[in-house]
Amino acid sequence: MCGIVGYIGHQGASSILVDGLRSLEYRGYDSAGIALAPGDGSFRITRASGKLVNLQSRLDFSDPTSVGIGHTRWATHGRPTEENAHPHRSADGKVVAVHNGIFENYLELRAELALTGHTFVTETDTECFPVLVSHLMNEGRDFATAFREALGRVRGIYALACLHADDPSRILVGRSGPPLIIGIGEGENFLASDVVPLLKHTRRVIYLEDGDLAELRTDSVRIFRLDGSEVTREVHTIPFDPVSAEKGRFKHFMQKEIFEQPLAISNTLLNRLPISGEPLPLELPYSDEELRGFKRIVILACGTSRHAGLVGQFYIEHIARLSTEVDYGSEYRYREPVVEPGTLAIGITQSGETADTLAALKEAASRGARTLAICNVQGSTATRTAEAVLLTHAGPEIGVASTKAFTTQLAVLLLLAITCPSWHSCPRTSTGRRPCRTSRRRRPGRAGSWPW
Ligand code: GLU
């Protein structure tokens, strides 16, 4: 899944959109595009395959149009060409959409819409969406109703933003699966599939939930469910400093993030370290009795976070003496896992939005496990859905090869292993040592002050 940005306000949208797409480049992409709605009944759509500079070189940044949506694509259906780059539009040119995700029933929808005379010009699954919205409008629905009904017709996963050429006073968006975040400004509102593009503009954000739809206007944001009922969502304040998302004096983000590790780790350990040899409890919502009730840990994660989990398995088994296994977030739900009573499922995800890890945690919870998320983004889906949360305080990580996010995950896993003494199944001796660890040599001077 790649990147989505959107803007509605009083400034020229094209530079805000391209800036936003640039800060999403770290996710990788094969093409990019933006659509501006100048309010004359048409769109200015610019797309290019390859790097963002190809798109940039085609744009007129003096264009004052202040409403638009943009996308970086990572092709799932159709070749990575300019024709397949988003935004996609309906045949009448009135509806445009950008989409992260996959519409599983796009072939059915295309066949059905083709019967009514619609033509398709791309190979993508996405194109059926603006065509469907336009078709429903031709049948008499207004834009918002057609958008909502079209979301009800697609199967699969999506983060979507949609514009109508005759109604440029709002952007309609929907989420089911990939993340979508609204940034609240003053007389302007922003949209992105990740917090990083929003940091420059605002720290006040709303994380859309699965099944949410939203209408963004310059001065309002309203959120609905698929059945049309209106809901309120909490406005979160992102703690990240906008400067932390800039490269500063470093050659590239990864270098900067390597150098940020000492600070990120100390921020993560702050107020969580044992002061005088006695472990402090972590901020977990479990009683001592509940903690003692955990017999097994299952760590669920993908990619780098899974590698942190493998180290965490070592920490927890070695120090807390609790049986621990690590599973691929992407596989767990497909293998009918056995979840014994007393299982704690720990999901590790930097963004808190890794769809497979979230699905694995949900699966574990549905089979009776208690759930804990280790995550870097307060307010993200993981922090809202897991029973307990331990935040890493790494700040935004832009470099694709993870550095400070990984090491702060290790710090939290280590804290978890050492500061939950009630997990330790091996009784302590009067010296504070646990007999099960006497086979390992200790470094002089350390014995007694820390569990190892
Ligand atoms: N499935 C869509 C496509 O192939 C969206 C891919 C993406 O998430 O970037 O165009």
Boltz pocket constraint, residues with backbone or C-beta under 6 A from the ligand:
constraints:
  - pocket:
      binder: B
      contacts: [[A, 1], [A, 2], [A, 3], [A, 72], [A, 73], [A, 74], [A, 75], [A, 76], [A, 77], [A, 78], [A, 84], [A, 99], [A, 100], [A, 101], [A, 102], [A, 103], [A, 124], [A, 125], [A, 126]]
      max_distance: 6.0
